[in-house]
Amino acid sequence: MAAELVRGQNHPLPQSRLEVRVSAGRPVVAGAALGDAQGKVSGSEWVAHPGAPTLPGLEVSRQAAAEHRLAFDLDALPPGVQRVSVLLALPPGIGGPVRFGAVAAPWIAVTGLDGQEIAHYTITGLDSESAVIALELYRRQGAWKVRAVGQGYAGGLADLFQDQGLPEARRLADGINEAVARGLARSVAPPPPRLPEGDRTRQMPAPAAPGATGGVPPRQDSPGAPQQGSPYDAPGPTGSAVPPVSGGAIDYTHPRRGTPAPPPPAAPAAPPGQPAQPVAGDATGWSMDERLYNQVWGMFEDLARTTAAYRSAVDFAEARLEQELDTVLSDPRNRVSGPGDAARAAAETKHTDLVDQARAALDRDLTQLVAESDVVEPALPPAFARWDNPVWHGYRVPMEIPMAVRLGDLRLPESENLRIPMLVRLPLERGLWIDSGRPGSPDALVEPDEPRRLAMETAVTHAARLLAVYPPGEFAVQVIDPAGAGAAALAPLVRSGVLAAPPAAGAAGTAEMLAALTRRVDLVQMALRGGASDALPPGFDTAAQLLIVHDFPHGFDDRAVNQLRYLADEGPAVGVHLMMVADREDATAYGPLLDPLWRRLLRLTPTPDDHLADPWVGHAWTYEPPRVPEGSQVLSQVLTRVAEARRAWNR
């Protein structure tokens, strides 16, 4: 059982490889300082922070965020290190108060690599402080312990570092704030996921075609780059990023991790001259799930960049052909002569050769990525797996929350046979919007009611997946269906008994459920801000809540609309998540009032649609929703086991 620490209390650490997890009510900077037996830090090079996130034996986050996971290998710390201080600070310049007394009390936990919690500490009693030493990992008689510290500093990081004996305290604090500010400035464009310290990069590209311009753009994962979010959060292409030129085989190593997590399993030796055989989990990470998560997003980035290289080469070939043809036609003597025909044929031959070379390089990379996908897909755990994966046949309700969940697949036109799983971190940081509007493709379904039916079925599939990946009692689903139009699609949830309550219908039911969830958000926020999370009413259900709203805005008055906006804005931070099944065109009567609501939600579609973009080169990716195989009973079987586990947990 995990120890609940109070200020000054210590607890032994049973293992040397650990995670420190931080949860705060607003973005905070997390860092760590290495000290001697007296806690003195010998220099700024012994402080890990967003501008320099790795030191021997530890790695911290590269950006301010409300949630952090810091990795520690105490046996790998430099000789002479006796104490490791875990530091938190409120960064200036992101809006809101810059003192811990005005925000929810930060919560910090030490866990093993398996996620098993060892000790946790809620940092209460802070007021004007903007930086705090949260925990201290220290060596005593050859064994490591953790101590809850909670020492705050009103002068921020500068005062904190000065107290630790750093003469350059002010300069170091300013450098950290500058690194965070750079990351925040870049965060207008959607950031890479948590992994893009990368786990993979491309080898040196092959020589470009004569006269070609461009090159590999700098990676956006330098110190200070933001980590939260996922690549597909972009609403569309964000600019004309310079794409890389086509290159050789994909290199699955990453040279820039200073203190890597346990290395991935070694790939089987390949015959000379042949690429290494793909291995599931061939990425860094502290667990198999994290290695697979990082590997999936590495595949996503590889596909984005190799496709950009191909498109860049084709664009160059087209521009060169046009230029050479213009040169030929600019001389009137060549327009109807043999030399002119020969020049045109030569230009077209060059164009064909360039395109063929680019396609060959793309096909080479796609072949390797498809081979990797073939070994990764079968190895994925249920939270990451498609519904047709055999892993679901042996499904058991999990005992801990996974790091991510699959919401569909992503592909590009050049790679029709390659689907990349779309993984979203848990807990959800954004609500979901299942678009029930008419598909834009002229070949798509055009029956008026069909998109709405498919949207609700897709919402149920997503809800079932979320229920399946949470432990019993830690996730609940509620439904608002004012007119009862979603009854057929909701049948699997209703029959299995996994809904927290019957779907709310009519204006009265809608108002009652929205009022209850709004009160819940208010109560939890007040408890967290007051540092009294144990003061919630007796019997208060602490499970995360997912509210499915069907057929919006029909049946919703102005008060209900405002409550939905409030839940979308404030709910995710306190475990209340929104899933809208709606057509934005239906809500045009509200004008721009609802624009912030739509922007707060991640738009998904019930049919394939190319509305998602990556942050590296701005490709428009085709999103494909999850599909339960026709005739399969896997969904009902999984929901039945979830319901059985919930009943057993409630007994």
Phi, psi and omega in degrees: 000137183292144177275134175262110187270151168244167185306128179092344183280147178239168183205138179291150177255118185282352182212163185262342180257117193222166166239141169249121184252134183239135174227126182226164182280354178204167182301132175231157173269134178244138179209182180209144180234137180263126183230170178275194184296332178271359180087005181282134179262123190285340181184166182296340179290351178259017177244123175266130184205176184304331178281340179212081195279354184235141170223162177305120177093358179203158177212132181244175182288154182266002184205158173293139181199161178281341179230137179223152168229116179254134185257135181228137168234095189296332179288342182262004179292153180300152177302142179093346178282121181246340181223143173234116180264130176264122189248142173231146179210147174272117182285140176285160171086013178244012179085155179084176183292151178244053172208141185293337180293345182257005181232170179299142181298126179296146177242135185223139183223148173253127182231161170281176180294338179275004181086355180292124184285134179261313180204153176218161187208127173263122187274096181255171175084008179271151180226272184275358184290141176243359174217150184209141166274108188280305183228163173225123172263123186221154182263131178222117180053045175081355180244153181262143177227165174241139178236135173281122185255292179069028179276115183260162182223118179292334179276007176077202184298327180300313178294321180299311181292326177296321178294335178270007173087020180269116180293332181264034187302313182297316181295321179294316179298317178296322179295321178294315179297324179293319179297319178293319179297320177298318179295319179296323178296323179284342187286359172299318170281144185296134185277164170294168179286188185299333187283342203287021152306349154114304186065352178190152176208173181269150173289175178302132183291155175293157180304139179286161177299148181308129179086355181287149177245172178106190183166179181286122181290154178296141178291145180265038177237031175291164181308133181098350180290146184289151182243337186286158177094187181222156187301328186276008179291349182295139176284348180172177179307134187260001180159180181263070178297143181285116184281157180283158175281160182295143185226195183275209183292160182278133178263125185264013175260163179228118189276356192255359177284115183291315178234086187292155170292175179311135186296150177292162179298144181291137178286147176303144180299132181263151175301152180306134178083358181252148178292152178297146178287135180298150179229132176294131182086020182277066178200164179287158179162157183269357176209166179297320179298318180292323178296318178294319177301312180295324179294319179298313181288335171294320175297319178300313180293319179301316180294320179299315187283321180291327175292322176297321178298317180296313181296323178297317180294320179294318178298319178297316180297320179296316181295321180293319178299314180299319180295316182291323177293323177298321180296317180295314185285343179292341177261113182303333183290339183268353188289330182230023184247165177299313178302325179295318178296320180295320179295319179295318179297320179296318179296318179292326176296316177300318179299313180298318180297317180296316180294320179296320178297317180295319180294323179297318178295318178296315181298323179298315179292320180296322179300318180290322179291322177296319178297321178293317179300324182296333178264335182283314184306310182294339184270355186288142174288167183307322182298332183258349193270154171291163180292340179269005178287133180301344181300334180289336180290335175256025186297136172230142181299127186288162178258352177215159182284131177288169182281341183202170178220149181270131179245011180145202181227159179232143177209166176240157182300327182286351185226062184299333184268002183241119176247133177256126178301137176265104184256135180239134181294148175248147357290155183302130177267347178225151172287173181244143177235110177270109187285115180263013177288168182291130180303147183281339182291135179294341180270357184282172179298143182239356178297134187303320186271346185295314179300323179294319179296314180296322180297316181292322177297321177295319178299318179296320178298316178297317180297319178298319178298315180296317177300323185287334186262355177264148174296161180301136176080002183251003179206132181227147180242132174235154187228137168247118180226081192308317184259001182073017184287344182261015186302317183296315181292328182281354186307316180300322179289319182291313183298320183285341179080022182272349179288142179292333180201160177301151179304134179285132182233155177074170182295321182293314179297319178299313181297319182295315182291318179296321179296319181296316181290326177295317177298322179299313179300315180300315182297312182294319178299315180296320180295317181292317181295328179273001181065030183229059182295342178275003182265009178294156183302149177303140180077008181295127181282115183272001181295146172297146184241134172246122177256117175267121180250114183259141169066029175297141008261015183294126180088009181244125176269182184299321179297316180296321178298316179296324178293321177297318177300319179296316179296321179295323182282311190258340187297312186304326183292339181239022171084022174243117188243147186246136172232108181266133171248100192203158172254120184299328180297330180293338184259015183296338180297336179280353179064214183287356182304324184265359180304317178299328179296311181297322181293333180284345186254148175273115184281126173237160183233152179278351176230159181304137184205144185257058184256359182258150182225153175264160183274352186278309183230000174076024176299145169273112182267144174274120176269132176242123182292160178292142181233129170278129182307140181301131180083354182283145176257013188298322182296312181294324179295317180295315180296324177298318179292324176298315180296319179297318179295324179292318179297319179295323180291327182282343182288000000 
